[in-house]
Amino acid sequence: MSLLPEEALLQGSRRRDDLLPLLAAAEAALRTWEPQWTLLLDPVLREEAEQRLGGLSELELASWGGHPGAERRRLLLQRRDAAQPLESLDAGLLGLEVSGNFLFDPAETDDLRSGLRAAGAAEGEIGDLWLRGDRGGQGIVSTALAGRLAGQEGLVRSVPVRFEVRPIEELQLPAQRLPRRLQSVEASLRLDAVGSAGFGLSRSRMAECIRQGAVRINWQVVTSPSRELAEGERVQLEGRGELTIEAVHPTQRGRWRVEMSRR
């Protein structure tokens, strides 16, 4: 007999099949009293799992993705009355260097991810990835994937690359952004207008980023610059962090005062 109210926990989810293995890990943690790590999860799935499982009184949740600002993370599930400190447990992650000459064929982070998948990586083995100019990129991967790729060659776009394993502490990690409070008065709540003010870009540049698929709202890609924002929504722009719409107030002149936080 299951220790979890599975159907209640899955009710209304659009990612039911993705949540099932996480519920199985939670069940194992409760039954065996042993900590359980999930695969590396995308932010949407991880946050949904935290919301659905976080209310269980006997279960304690934590997550780790190799560095404090990581978006893709492994979720740690433990019995609350037998929980061990996160730092005392091995999350099974290593750094990976992807070296190549991208001077004449620049890559995006999605290209690095595609190159890893072409080399045999499963999505749950790949953590955060980032670029290092025209020399390639770095990232966080599972220990198992690092072992398979160490010293191997692959292809990213048209560029031959070499995979080298690195301790995470030797990586040049992305800078961690400190939260900033912002306020702007806008004629509308359009994504391109509010995003322009929040991320410090011209409106035309923000609209271009949106059309190119580089902008997400609550981690879902949005390609319409005219999409209107609402309180509580979070806007992610690749390479520039996240903008949270904290509050929206109409002004006497028919405009909108938008309070935001950016990290």
C-alpha atoms as a printed R data frame, in Angstrom:
    type eleno elety resid chain resno      x      y       z
1   ATOM     1    CA   MET     A     1  0.000  0.000   0.000
2   ATOM     2    CA   SER     A     2  1.347  3.421  -0.971
3   ATOM     3    CA   LEU     A     3  2.340  5.839   1.774
4   ATOM     4    CA   LEU     A     4  1.481  8.790  -0.482
5   ATOM     5    CA   PRO     A     5 -1.909 10.072  -1.721
6   ATOM     6    CA   GLU     A     6 -0.717  9.664  -5.322
7   ATOM     7    CA   GLU     A     7 -3.872 10.694  -7.155
8   ATOM     8    CA   ALA     A     8 -4.325 13.787  -4.995
9   ATOM     9    CA   LEU     A     9 -0.695 14.791  -5.578
10  ATOM    10    CA   LEU     A    10 -1.025 14.378  -9.349
11  ATOM    11    CA   GLN     A    11 -4.421 16.019  -9.729
12  ATOM    12    CA   GLY     A    12 -4.418 18.813 -12.314
13  ATOM    13    CA   SER     A    13 -0.786 18.377 -13.352
14  ATOM    14    CA   ARG     A    14  0.139 18.697 -17.014
15  ATOM    15    CA   ARG     A    15  3.326 16.732 -16.347
16  ATOM    16    CA   ARG     A    16  1.847 13.710 -14.673
17  ATOM    17    CA   ASP     A    17  4.244 11.232 -16.326
18  ATOM    18    CA   ASP     A    18  7.264 13.316 -15.280
19  ATOM    19    CA   LEU     A    19  6.039 13.542 -11.689
20  ATOM    20    CA   LEU     A    20  5.481  9.808 -11.261
21  ATOM    21    CA   PRO     A    21  9.220  8.951 -10.836
22  ATOM    22    CA   LEU     A    22  9.528 11.750  -8.266
23  ATOM    23    CA   LEU     A    23  6.624 10.364  -6.283
24  ATOM    24    CA   ALA     A    24  8.280  6.937  -6.448
25  ATOM    25    CA   ALA     A    25 11.496  8.455  -5.045
26  ATOM    26    CA   ALA     A    26  9.525 10.119  -2.247
27  ATOM    27    CA   GLU     A    27  7.845  6.794  -1.473
28  ATOM    28    CA   ALA     A    28 11.246  5.072  -1.345
29  ATOM    29    CA   ALA     A    29 12.624  7.733   1.000
30  ATOM    30    CA   LEU     A    30  9.720  7.224   3.391
31  ATOM    31    CA   ARG     A    31  9.855  3.419   3.272
32  ATOM    32    CA   THR     A    32 13.630  2.875   3.421
33  ATOM    33    CA   TRP     A    33 14.630  5.893   5.531
34  ATOM    34    CA   GLU     A    34 17.381  6.478   2.930
35  ATOM    35    CA   PRO     A    35 17.864  9.831   1.134
36  ATOM    36    CA   GLN     A    36 16.773  9.748  -2.523
37  ATOM    37    CA   TRP     A    37 18.139 11.974  -5.301
38  ATOM    38    CA   THR     A    38 16.138 12.556  -8.462
39  ATOM    39    CA   LEU     A    39 17.619 13.150 -11.895
40  ATOM    40    CA   LEU     A    40 18.476 16.727 -12.854
41  ATOM    41    CA   LEU     A    41 15.142 18.499 -13.265
42  ATOM    42    CA   ASP     A    42 14.151 21.536 -15.282
43  ATOM    43    CA   PRO     A    43 12.932 24.462 -13.138
44  ATOM    44    CA   VAL     A    44  9.258 24.039 -14.032
45  ATOM    45    CA   LEU     A    45  9.120 20.384 -13.002
46  ATOM    46    CA   ARG     A    46 11.225 20.925  -9.875
47  ATOM    47    CA   GLU     A    47  9.082 23.807  -8.648
48  ATOM    48    CA   GLU     A    48  5.888 21.864  -9.294
49  ATOM    49    CA   ALA     A    49  7.294 18.865  -7.409
50  ATOM    50    CA   GLU     A    50  8.295 21.109  -4.502
51  ATOM    51    CA   GLN     A    51  4.809 22.616  -4.359
52  ATOM    52    CA   ARG     A    52  3.041 19.243  -4.503
53  ATOM    53    CA   LEU     A    53  5.352 17.324  -2.166
54  ATOM    54    CA   GLY     A    54  6.299 20.185   0.142
55  ATOM    55    CA   GLY     A    55  3.100 19.888   2.149
56  ATOM    56    CA   LEU     A    56  3.772 16.310   3.259
57  ATOM    57    CA   SER     A    57  4.591 16.418   6.951
58  ATOM    58    CA   GLU     A    58  6.962 13.434   6.950
59  ATOM    59    CA   LEU     A    59  8.996 14.513   3.917
60  ATOM    60    CA   GLU     A    60 11.813 17.028   3.723
61  ATOM    61    CA   LEU     A    61 12.939 18.477   0.374
62  ATOM    62    CA   ALA     A    62 16.119 20.209  -0.759
63  ATOM    63    CA   SER     A    63 17.785 20.681  -4.135
64  ATOM    64    CA   TRP     A    64 21.241 21.158  -5.587
65  ATOM    65    CA   GLY     A    65 22.528 21.835  -9.087
66  ATOM    66    CA   GLY     A    66 26.248 22.290  -8.531
67  ATOM    67    CA   HIS     A    67 26.229 26.011  -7.645
68  ATOM    68    CA   PRO     A    68 23.875 28.337  -5.726
69  ATOM    69    CA   GLY     A    69 22.339 29.976  -8.798
70  ATOM    70    CA   ALA     A    70 21.711 26.749 -10.719
71  ATOM    71    CA   GLU     A    71 18.394 26.472 -12.548
72  ATOM    72    CA   ARG     A    72 18.483 22.751 -13.329
73  ATOM    73    CA   ARG     A    73 18.812 20.798 -10.069
74  ATOM    74    CA   ARG     A    74 18.512 17.396  -8.486
75  ATOM    75    CA   LEU     A    75 15.821 17.161  -5.847
76  ATOM    76    CA   LEU     A    76 16.742 15.528  -2.543
77  ATOM    77    CA   LEU     A    77 13.921 13.680  -0.772
78  ATOM    78    CA   GLN     A    78 14.325 12.531   2.851
79  ATOM    79    CA   ARG     A    79 12.282 11.520   5.854
80  ATOM    80    CA   ARG     A    80 12.008 14.640   8.002
81  ATOM    81    CA   ASP     A    81 12.870 12.775  11.203
82  ATOM    82    CA   ALA     A    82 16.017 11.268   9.651
83  ATOM    83    CA   ALA     A    83 17.123 14.124   7.393
84  ATOM    84    CA   GLN     A    84 20.829 14.661   6.803
85  ATOM    85    CA   PRO     A    85 22.381 18.055   5.928
86  ATOM    86    CA   LEU     A    86 22.488 18.700   2.197
87  ATOM    87    CA   GLU     A    87 26.227 19.392   2.273
88  ATOM    88    CA   SER     A    88 26.928 15.965   3.804
89  ATOM    89    CA   LEU     A    89 25.413 14.097   0.842
90  ATOM    90    CA   ASP     A    90 26.971 13.509  -2.550
91  ATOM    91    CA   ALA     A    91 24.681 14.875  -5.256
92  ATOM    92    CA   GLY     A    92 26.578 12.960  -7.956
93  ATOM    93    CA   LEU     A    93 27.507 15.987 -10.067
94  ATOM    94    CA   LEU     A    94 30.685 17.018 -11.900
95  ATOM    95    CA   GLY     A    95 31.817 19.815 -14.181
96  ATOM    96    CA   LEU     A    96 32.230 19.381 -17.923
97  ATOM    97    CA   GLU     A    97 34.324 21.444 -20.330
98  ATOM    98    CA   VAL     A    98 33.173 21.530 -23.965
99  ATOM    99    CA   SER     A    99 36.114 22.847 -25.959
100 ATOM   100    CA   GLY     A   100 36.038 23.913 -29.606
101 ATOM   101    CA   ASN     A   101 36.624 26.850 -31.957
102 ATOM   102    CA   PHE     A   102 33.312 28.672 -32.364
103 ATOM   103    CA   LEU     A   103 34.788 31.823 -33.892
104 ATOM   104    CA   PHE     A   104 33.102 31.267 -37.261
105 ATOM   105    CA   ASP     A   105 30.014 29.398 -36.061
106 ATOM   106    CA   PRO     A   106 28.879 30.897 -32.728
107 ATOM   107    CA   ALA     A   107 26.841 28.624 -30.471
108 ATOM   108    CA   GLU     A   108 24.009 29.152 -28.002
109 ATOM   109    CA   THR     A   109 23.483 27.182 -24.807
110 ATOM   110    CA   ASP     A   110 20.772 25.132 -26.524
111 ATOM   111    CA   ASP     A   111 23.390 24.082 -29.089
112 ATOM   112    CA   LEU     A   112 25.599 22.769 -26.278
113 ATOM   113    CA   ARG     A   113 22.654 20.798 -24.911
114 ATOM   114    CA   SER     A   114 21.894 19.364 -28.370
115 ATOM   115    CA   GLY     A   115 25.552 18.371 -28.759
116 ATOM   116    CA   LEU     A   116 25.478 16.529 -25.446
117 ATOM   117    CA   ARG     A   117 22.293 14.710 -26.388
118 ATOM   118    CA   ALA     A   118 23.845 13.726 -29.726
119 ATOM   119    CA   ALA     A   119 26.779 12.307 -27.737
120 ATOM   120    CA   GLY     A   120 24.402 10.049 -25.818
121 ATOM   121    CA   ALA     A   121 23.344 12.176 -22.836
122 ATOM   122    CA   ALA     A   122 19.841 11.829 -21.424
123 ATOM   123    CA   GLU     A   123 18.036 15.042 -20.456
124 ATOM   124    CA   GLY     A   124 18.097 14.144 -16.758
125 ATOM   125    CA   GLU     A   125 21.905 13.897 -16.855
126 ATOM   126    CA   ILE     A   126 22.440 17.488 -18.002
127 ATOM   127    CA   GLY     A   127 22.430 20.434 -15.611
128 ATOM   128    CA   ASP     A   128 23.114 24.102 -16.300
129 ATOM   129    CA   LEU     A   129 25.260 24.967 -19.304
130 ATOM   130    CA   TRP     A   130 26.899 28.271 -20.190
131 ATOM   131    CA   LEU     A   131 29.135 29.674 -22.940
132 ATOM   132    CA   ARG     A   132 32.732 30.838 -22.724
133 ATOM   133    CA   GLY     A   133 33.032 33.144 -25.701
134 ATOM   134    CA   ASP     A   134 34.230 31.466 -28.892
135 ATOM   135    CA   ARG     A   135 36.070 28.697 -27.007
136 ATOM   136    CA   GLY     A   136 33.037 26.567 -26.210
137 ATOM   137    CA   GLY     A   137 31.284 26.196 -22.908
138 ATOM   138    CA   GLN     A   138 31.065 24.584 -19.506
139 ATOM   139    CA   GLY     A   139 28.356 22.945 -17.501
140 ATOM   140    CA   ILE     A   140 27.204 20.640 -14.746
141 ATOM   141    CA   VAL     A   141 26.438 17.008 -15.549
142 ATOM   142    CA   SER     A   142 25.799 13.800 -13.649
143 ATOM   143    CA   THR     A   143 28.787 11.754 -12.542
144 ATOM   144    CA   ALA     A   144 27.648  8.900 -14.781
145 ATOM   145    CA   LEU     A   145 27.538 11.108 -17.879
146 ATOM   146    CA   ALA     A   146 30.896 12.661 -17.019
147 ATOM   147    CA   GLY     A   147 32.411  9.174 -16.866
148 ATOM   148    CA   ARG     A   148 31.039  8.277 -20.307
149 ATOM   149    CA   LEU     A   149 32.114 11.514 -22.009
150 ATOM   150    CA   ALA     A   150 35.539 12.067 -20.420
151 ATOM   151    CA   GLY     A   151 38.109 12.565 -23.197
152 ATOM   152    CA   GLN     A   152 35.564 11.895 -25.940
153 ATOM   153    CA   GLU     A   153 34.921 14.012 -29.017
154 ATOM   154    CA   GLY     A   154 31.606 15.287 -30.343
155 ATOM   155    CA   LEU     A   155 29.976 17.921 -32.510
156 ATOM   156    CA   VAL     A   156 28.203 21.146 -31.559
157 ATOM   157    CA   ARG     A   157 26.598 22.786 -34.586
158 ATOM   158    CA   SER     A   158 29.344 22.323 -37.213
159 ATOM   159    CA   VAL     A   159 32.190 22.550 -34.690
160 ATOM   160    CA   PRO     A   160 34.178 19.507 -33.486
161 ATOM   161    CA   VAL     A   161 34.468 19.580 -29.693
162 ATOM   162    CA   ARG     A   162 36.213 17.671 -26.958
163 ATOM   163    CA   PHE     A   163 34.638 16.814 -23.609
164 ATOM   164    CA   GLU     A   164 36.825 17.082 -20.499
165 ATOM   165    CA   VAL     A   165 35.696 16.459 -16.921
166 ATOM   166    CA   ARG     A   166 36.497 19.140 -14.323
167 ATOM   167    CA   PRO     A   167 35.817 19.430 -10.590
168 ATOM   168    CA   ILE     A   168 32.983 21.913 -10.178
169 ATOM   169    CA   GLU     A   169 35.195 24.218  -8.106
170 ATOM   170    CA   GLU     A   170 37.515 24.628 -11.125
171 ATOM   171    CA   LEU     A   171 34.735 25.871 -13.426
172 ATOM   172    CA   GLN     A   172 34.234 29.541 -14.216
173 ATOM   173    CA   LEU     A   173 30.725 29.612 -12.823
174 ATOM   174    CA   PRO     A   174 28.188 32.210 -13.999
175 ATOM   175    CA   ALA     A   175 28.071 35.271 -11.778
176 ATOM   176    CA   GLN     A   176 25.374 35.018  -9.115
177 ATOM   177    CA   ARG     A   177 23.006 37.970  -9.315
178 ATOM   178    CA   LEU     A   178 21.838 39.754  -6.180
179 ATOM   179    CA   PRO     A   179 18.141 40.700  -6.085
180 ATOM   180    CA   ARG     A   180 17.357 44.303  -7.075
181 ATOM   181    CA   ARG     A   181 14.108 46.195  -6.510
182 ATOM   182    CA   LEU     A   182 12.889 48.165  -9.539
183 ATOM   183    CA   GLN     A   183  9.934 50.389 -10.352
184 ATOM   184    CA   SER     A   184  8.722 51.701 -13.680
185 ATOM   185    CA   VAL     A   185  5.664 53.515 -15.051
186 ATOM   186    CA   GLU     A   186  4.480 52.064 -18.373
187 ATOM   187    CA   ALA     A   187  1.678 52.801 -20.829
188 ATOM   188    CA   SER     A   188  0.828 49.082 -20.922
189 ATOM   189    CA   LEU     A   189  1.736 45.777 -19.285
190 ATOM   190    CA   ARG     A   190  3.085 44.332 -22.535
191 ATOM   191    CA   LEU     A   191  6.008 41.944 -22.142
192 ATOM   192    CA   ASP     A   192  8.298 44.005 -24.373
193 ATOM   193    CA   ALA     A   193  7.567 47.229 -22.459
194 ATOM   194    CA   VAL     A   194  7.901 45.875 -18.919
195 ATOM   195    CA   GLY     A   195 10.787 43.568 -19.861
196 ATOM   196    CA   SER     A   196 12.647 46.454 -21.464
197 ATOM   197    CA   ALA     A   197 12.449 48.457 -18.224
198 ATOM   198    CA   GLY     A   198 13.258 45.505 -15.993
199 ATOM   199    CA   PHE     A   199 16.222 44.114 -17.925
200 ATOM   200    CA   GLY     A   200 17.629 47.470 -19.054
201 ATOM   201    CA   LEU     A   201 17.280 46.855 -22.801
202 ATOM   202    CA   SER     A   202 15.776 48.940 -25.556
203 ATOM   203    CA   ARG     A   203 12.192 47.978 -26.336
204 ATOM   204    CA   SER     A   204 13.127 46.910 -29.856
205 ATOM   205    CA   ARG     A   205 15.926 44.681 -28.538
206 ATOM   206    CA   MET     A   206 13.586 43.153 -25.946
207 ATOM   207    CA   ALA     A   207 10.997 42.438 -28.650
208 ATOM   208    CA   GLU     A   208 13.686 40.797 -30.769
209 ATOM   209    CA   CYS     A   209 14.731 38.535 -27.873
210 ATOM   210    CA   ILE     A   210 11.091 37.545 -27.353
211 ATOM   211    CA   ARG     A   211 10.558 36.659 -31.031
212 ATOM   212    CA   GLN     A   212 13.789 34.621 -31.006
213 ATOM   213    CA   GLY     A   213 12.479 32.439 -28.159
214 ATOM   214    CA   ALA     A   214 14.996 33.684 -25.578
215 ATOM   215    CA   VAL     A   215 12.292 34.829 -23.130
216 ATOM   216    CA   ARG     A   216 10.176 32.681 -20.820
217 ATOM   217    CA   ILE     A   217  7.290 33.469 -18.510
218 ATOM   218    CA   ASN     A   218  7.185 31.089 -15.556
219 ATOM   219    CA   TRP     A   219  9.710 29.000 -17.535
220 ATOM   220    CA   GLN     A   220  7.428 28.653 -20.570
221 ATOM   221    CA   VAL     A   221  8.735 30.118 -23.850
222 ATOM   222    CA   VAL     A   222  6.717 33.123 -25.057
223 ATOM   223    CA   THR     A   223  7.262 34.596 -28.527
224 ATOM   224    CA   SER     A   224  4.655 37.381 -28.526
225 ATOM   225    CA   PRO     A   225  5.962 40.825 -27.449
226 ATOM   226    CA   SER     A   226  2.372 41.951 -26.821
227 ATOM   227    CA   ARG     A   227  1.719 39.303 -24.148
228 ATOM   228    CA   GLU     A   228  0.478 41.175 -21.049
229 ATOM   229    CA   LEU     A   229  2.033 40.487 -17.658
230 ATOM   230    CA   ALA     A   230  0.293 40.114 -14.304
231 ATOM   231    CA   GLU     A   231  1.309 40.280 -10.658
232 ATOM   232    CA   GLY     A   232  3.306 37.267  -9.513
233 ATOM   233    CA   GLU     A   233  4.550 36.272 -12.960
234 ATOM   234    CA   ARG     A   234  8.247 35.650 -13.470
235 ATOM   235    CA   VAL     A   235 10.064 36.534 -16.678
236 ATOM   236    CA   GLN     A   236 13.312 34.762 -17.554
237 ATOM   237    CA   LEU     A   237 15.670 36.207 -20.199
238 ATOM   238    CA   GLU     A   238 18.555 34.007 -21.275
239 ATOM   239    CA   GLY     A   239 21.835 35.381 -19.928
240 ATOM   240    CA   ARG     A   240 20.194 38.214 -17.963
241 ATOM   241    CA   GLY     A   241 18.416 36.495 -15.096
242 ATOM   242    CA   GLU     A   242 14.835 36.648 -13.859
243 ATOM   243    CA   LEU     A   243 12.312 39.436 -13.359
244 ATOM   244    CA   THR     A   244  9.426 39.003 -10.902
245 ATOM   245    CA   ILE     A   245  6.360 41.239 -11.182
246 ATOM   246    CA   GLU     A   246  5.777 42.075  -7.527
247 ATOM   247    CA   ALA     A   247  2.874 44.530  -7.867
248 ATOM   248    CA   VAL     A   248  0.937 46.457 -10.507
249 ATOM   249    CA   HIS     A   249 -0.940 49.713  -9.743
250 ATOM   250    CA   PRO     A   250 -2.980 51.887 -12.150
251 ATOM   251    CA   THR     A   251 -2.068 55.575 -12.108
252 ATOM   252    CA   GLN     A   252 -4.427 58.539 -12.368
253 ATOM   253    CA   ARG     A   253 -3.221 59.157 -15.918
254 ATOM   254    CA   GLY     A   254 -4.203 55.734 -17.193
255 ATOM   255    CA   ARG     A   255 -0.739 54.221 -17.007
256 ATOM   256    CA   TRP     A   256  0.687 51.399 -14.871
257 ATOM   257    CA   ARG     A   257  3.193 51.574 -12.029
258 ATOM   258    CA   VAL     A   258  5.024 48.244 -12.018
259 ATOM   259    CA   GLU     A   259  7.070 47.091  -9.028
260 ATOM   260    CA   MET     A   260  9.610 44.401  -9.895
261 ATOM   261    CA   SER     A   261 12.515 42.466  -8.459
262 ATOM   262    CA   ARG     A   262 15.362 41.218 -10.619
263 ATOM   263    CA   ARG     A   263 17.956 38.595  -9.920
